[in-house]
Amino acid sequence: MVNGMYLTKEEELILAGEYGYALQKAMEILVALGEIYGADRLIPIKSAQIAGVSYKNIGEAGIEFLRDFVNAGAKVSVYTTLNPAGIGDDEFMEKQAEVLNLYREMGIEITATCTPYYGANLPKFGDHIAWSESSAVIFANSVIGARTNREGGPSSLASAIVGKTPNYGLHLDENRKATVIVDIRAKVKTFVDYAALGYHLGRALGNDVPYLKGIKPEKTEFLKEMGAAMAASGSIALYHVEGETPEYRGAIDDKLETITVEDGDIKSVKEQFSDGWDGIDMILIGCPHTSLQEVKEIAGLLRMRGRPLKVPLFITASRAVKALADALGYTETIERYNGRIIADSCFVVSPIKGWYRGIATNSGKSAFYFRSFGFNVRLDDAENLIKEAP
Amino acid sequence: MKLKGRKIVGGNAEGELIVSQKPLSFLGGVDPETGIVTDAESDIRGRSIAGKILAFPRGKGSTVGSYVIYALKKNGKAPKAIIVGEAETIVATGAIISGIPMVDGIDVTKLRSGVRVKVDADRGEVEIPKSGE
């Protein structure tokens, strides 16, 4: 193999097939990506987060690939967690279970969440990781200060198996600098304000590294939500918030262009997703998956409402958060008001078209996807949704 | 005429070109059972890539597209080789796991559907007969 990337003796042997087919294929993927994106070498990673879990997304093709890989002895060599699974009819769930089993056989932790950092898989500042799931990627890069490119399913799996990733993109200091300054003059206070801000910036910026000025997010959850929306409506994988996120100091080297965000920008996003309650038949909270604090707040809002919801409420969360909510009594409260906590699953990757017509949600990412699937969408803070819902 | 590009996946192939001048999404864009292009935005929509030398500027869409390329191969509907202007993660990964020779760095605007070409992916070369036909 002709290559410009330095490989160790052992890496060369893996590439030559000395350690079997699965490791060889995984190494071929990493070397090819390294060549394409100009990496100088492979670097060790601390963990992997793998996309390509929902049967709706990977289909028979994905199952076939995973099965062949398992049969070839594929095993992960670093701590690895999974993206959320899908929810569907019996036949779908059977296929979904098969996918999870194949990943289990590779030694992957079967915790399926877009918020691995709320439980099983929390990197530390500066760690190199190979994560997919755009909302987890942007959280890990921006809020934690770990380093990952926006991996896809197959590339994150290849990295998990080899335990390495090509050294390019957001693994390098120079690519973590801001490329645009965002001066936020709009009032951004609530969860949904942050969702709308993220949605607006994703649309406006593409794959920049924005440096945000003028916001003081009260909760980590606000940053989680803003990043998820940014990464869904655009392809941003890293942002900095002045005075808030770990790498904002030194993020601005050169003279950068500044864009401003006014109240009208936030308002216009909210207006796009303001379908009436008559077209809504489910409420969805938990995209990305909720923290325990969010679950507790919702239980409190339901108690304040005082009467059960006519429109069912679904809260999606990691298995870790659901277990805590069960133990602490929040699940029971939520169920009393026609709510349910669903663990390790995601409606965005589920074949639910035809089950529901419209969703009310506090998530900018869900608003983006469900609108593109043709659903009615109402975007508002959980507080308002639970107060106003039929 | 020889066009010089870069090897992404090694191997040799010879066959008829099918050329799209637009980026191609495999997930939802190519039917893994038949090899027929279904991408609504594609300029080769409705045509089959099975057993052809497939050329296009670059991949787009979901990374799950790599698995669609794998399914095409398993179903005997894969292209014999892939030529792209610019390689990216989705198509490169798909070609690797499926063992399909692949070359990048080729100006696909110079290629025409229906022409027979030879791909020497190990050298990163695409050979087009002189007449152009």
Interface residues (C-beta under 8 A of the other chain):
Chain A: M1 V2 K25 E28 I29 A32 L33 E35 I36 A51 G52 N57 I58 G59 E60 A61 G62 E64 F65 S132 E151 G152 G153 P154 S155 A158
Chain B: R6 K7 I8 V9 G10 L27 P32 S62 T63 V64 S66 Y67 V68 Y70 A71 K74 A87 E88 T89 I90 A92 T93 G94 I96 I97 D104
